[in-house]
Amino acid sequence: MLGFGPSPTSSPTSDLGLAVFAVLSDGHTKAQKSLSRKQKGSARTTRRCSVWGVVGDAKPLHVRTWPCACGAVHGRDLNAAVNILAESGPQ
């Protein structure tokens, strides 16, 4: 499957699992006549402010919220979801 290959932090089993998930979810969205979108941009979605777009410093995984210079306080997961949605293009 194109785009799924070994990386320094992955194992062949996890790559295969991700590939199977992608195929199954794509088939499910087609069966339900819904839309799935793929992320096009960078991978720094948890670090980038979803308001200003400024990329902050790396934070350990236990840091779940972080204040931005713009005054917003971002939740790591919600901020990443907003950034991924914005990168995936118009609906």
Rosetta constraint file for C-alpha pairs under 8 A:
AtomPair CA 1 CA 19 HARMONIC 6.90 0.50
AtomPair CA 4 CA 15 HARMONIC 6.33 0.50
AtomPair CA 4 CA 18 HARMONIC 7.96 0.50
AtomPair CA 4 CA 19 HARMONIC 6.65 0.50
AtomPair CA 5 CA 15 HARMONIC 6.70 0.50
AtomPair CA 6 CA 10 HARMONIC 6.33 0.50
AtomPair CA 6 CA 11 HARMONIC 6.82 0.50
AtomPair CA 6 CA 12 HARMONIC 6.70 0.50
AtomPair CA 6 CA 15 HARMONIC 7.04 0.50
AtomPair CA 7 CA 11 HARMONIC 7.64 0.50
AtomPair CA 10 CA 14 HARMONIC 6.36 0.50
AtomPair CA 10 CA 15 HARMONIC 6.79 0.50
AtomPair CA 11 CA 15 HARMONIC 6.25 0.50
AtomPair CA 12 CA 16 HARMONIC 6.12 0.50
AtomPair CA 13 CA 17 HARMONIC 6.15 0.50
AtomPair CA 14 CA 18 HARMONIC 6.14 0.50
AtomPair CA 15 CA 19 HARMONIC 6.16 0.50
AtomPair CA 16 CA 20 HARMONIC 6.13 0.50
AtomPair CA 17 CA 21 HARMONIC 6.14 0.50
AtomPair CA 18 CA 22 HARMONIC 6.15 0.50
AtomPair CA 19 CA 23 HARMONIC 6.32 0.50
AtomPair CA 20 CA 24 HARMONIC 6.13 0.50
AtomPair CA 21 CA 25 HARMONIC 5.94 0.50
AtomPair CA 22 CA 26 HARMONIC 6.01 0.50
AtomPair CA 23 CA 27 HARMONIC 6.22 0.50
AtomPair CA 24 CA 28 HARMONIC 6.13 0.50
AtomPair CA 25 CA 29 HARMONIC 6.17 0.50
AtomPair CA 26 CA 30 HARMONIC 6.32 0.50
AtomPair CA 26 CA 36 HARMONIC 7.11 0.50
AtomPair CA 27 CA 31 HARMONIC 6.16 0.50
AtomPair CA 28 CA 32 HARMONIC 6.14 0.50
AtomPair CA 29 CA 33 HARMONIC 5.85 0.50
AtomPair CA 29 CA 34 HARMONIC 4.98 0.50
AtomPair CA 29 CA 35 HARMONIC 6.13 0.50
AtomPair CA 29 CA 36 HARMONIC 6.48 0.50
AtomPair CA 30 CA 34 HARMONIC 6.20 0.50
AtomPair CA 30 CA 35 HARMONIC 7.52 0.50
AtomPair CA 37 CA 88 HARMONIC 6.14 0.50
AtomPair CA 38 CA 88 HARMONIC 6.04 0.50
AtomPair CA 39 CA 84 HARMONIC 6.15 0.50
AtomPair CA 39 CA 85 HARMONIC 7.81 0.50
AtomPair CA 39 CA 87 HARMONIC 6.15 0.50
AtomPair CA 39 CA 88 HARMONIC 4.99 0.50
AtomPair CA 40 CA 87 HARMONIC 6.18 0.50
AtomPair CA 40 CA 88 HARMONIC 6.03 0.50
AtomPair CA 41 CA 87 HARMONIC 5.96 0.50
AtomPair CA 41 CA 88 HARMONIC 7.88 0.50
AtomPair CA 44 CA 48 HARMONIC 6.19 0.50
AtomPair CA 44 CA 55 HARMONIC 7.50 0.50
AtomPair CA 45 CA 79 HARMONIC 7.26 0.50
AtomPair CA 45 CA 80 HARMONIC 4.59 0.50
AtomPair CA 45 CA 81 HARMONIC 7.70 0.50
AtomPair CA 45 CA 83 HARMONIC 5.69 0.50
AtomPair CA 45 CA 84 HARMONIC 6.62 0.50
AtomPair CA 46 CA 76 HARMONIC 5.44 0.50
AtomPair CA 46 CA 77 HARMONIC 6.82 0.50
AtomPair CA 46 CA 79 HARMONIC 6.06 0.50
AtomPair CA 46 CA 80 HARMONIC 4.52 0.50
AtomPair CA 46 CA 83 HARMONIC 7.97 0.50
AtomPair CA 47 CA 55 HARMONIC 5.48 0.50
AtomPair CA 47 CA 56 HARMONIC 5.25 0.50
AtomPair CA 47 CA 57 HARMONIC 6.80 0.50
AtomPair CA 47 CA 58 HARMONIC 6.70 0.50
AtomPair CA 47 CA 59 HARMONIC 7.96 0.50
AtomPair CA 47 CA 76 HARMONIC 7.81 0.50
AtomPair CA 47 CA 80 HARMONIC 7.80 0.50
AtomPair CA 48 CA 53 HARMONIC 5.52 0.50
AtomPair CA 48 CA 54 HARMONIC 5.42 0.50
AtomPair CA 48 CA 55 HARMONIC 4.12 0.50
AtomPair CA 48 CA 56 HARMONIC 6.07 0.50
AtomPair CA 48 CA 79 HARMONIC 7.87 0.50
AtomPair CA 48 CA 80 HARMONIC 7.85 0.50
AtomPair CA 48 CA 83 HARMONIC 7.58 0.50
AtomPair CA 49 CA 53 HARMONIC 4.74 0.50
AtomPair CA 49 CA 54 HARMONIC 5.36 0.50
AtomPair CA 49 CA 55 HARMONIC 6.34 0.50
AtomPair CA 49 CA 56 HARMONIC 7.51 0.50
AtomPair CA 49 CA 68 HARMONIC 6.96 0.50
AtomPair CA 49 CA 74 HARMONIC 7.59 0.50
AtomPair CA 49 CA 79 HARMONIC 7.15 0.50
AtomPair CA 50 CA 79 HARMONIC 5.97 0.50
AtomPair CA 50 CA 80 HARMONIC 7.87 0.50
AtomPair CA 50 CA 82 HARMONIC 6.46 0.50
AtomPair CA 50 CA 83 HARMONIC 5.77 0.50
AtomPair CA 51 CA 70 HARMONIC 7.85 0.50
AtomPair CA 51 CA 72 HARMONIC 7.88 0.50
AtomPair CA 52 CA 70 HARMONIC 7.18 0.50
AtomPair CA 56 CA 68 HARMONIC 8.00 0.50
AtomPair CA 59 CA 63 HARMONIC 6.45 0.50
AtomPair CA 63 CA 76 HARMONIC 7.89 0.50
AtomPair CA 64 CA 75 HARMONIC 5.89 0.50
AtomPair CA 64 CA 76 HARMONIC 5.21 0.50
AtomPair CA 64 CA 77 HARMONIC 7.70 0.50
AtomPair CA 65 CA 73 HARMONIC 6.71 0.50
AtomPair CA 65 CA 74 HARMONIC 5.42 0.50
AtomPair CA 65 CA 75 HARMONIC 4.35 0.50
AtomPair CA 65 CA 76 HARMONIC 5.57 0.50
AtomPair CA 66 CA 73 HARMONIC 5.60 0.50
AtomPair CA 66 CA 74 HARMONIC 5.42 0.50
AtomPair CA 66 CA 75 HARMONIC 6.72 0.50
AtomPair CA 66 CA 76 HARMONIC 7.44 0.50
AtomPair CA 67 CA 71 HARMONIC 6.69 0.50
AtomPair CA 67 CA 72 HARMONIC 5.98 0.50
AtomPair CA 67 CA 73 HARMONIC 4.28 0.50
AtomPair CA 67 CA 74 HARMONIC 6.24 0.50
AtomPair CA 68 CA 72 HARMONIC 5.45 0.50
AtomPair CA 68 CA 73 HARMONIC 6.06 0.50
AtomPair CA 68 CA 74 HARMONIC 7.30 0.50
AtomPair CA 74 CA 78 HARMONIC 7.51 0.50
AtomPair CA 74 CA 79 HARMONIC 5.96 0.50
AtomPair CA 75 CA 79 HARMONIC 5.78 0.50
AtomPair CA 76 CA 80 HARMONIC 6.22 0.50
AtomPair CA 77 CA 81 HARMONIC 6.21 0.50
AtomPair CA 78 CA 82 HARMONIC 6.21 0.50
AtomPair CA 79 CA 83 HARMONIC 6.25 0.50
AtomPair CA 80 CA 84 HARMONIC 6.07 0.50
AtomPair CA 81 CA 85 HARMONIC 6.10 0.50
AtomPair CA 82 CA 86 HARMONIC 6.18 0.50
AtomPair CA 83 CA 87 HARMONIC 6.14 0.50
AtomPair CA 84 CA 88 HARMONIC 6.14 0.50
AtomPair CA 85 CA 89 HARMONIC 7.15 0.50
AtomPair CA 86 CA 90 HARMONIC 7.88 0.50
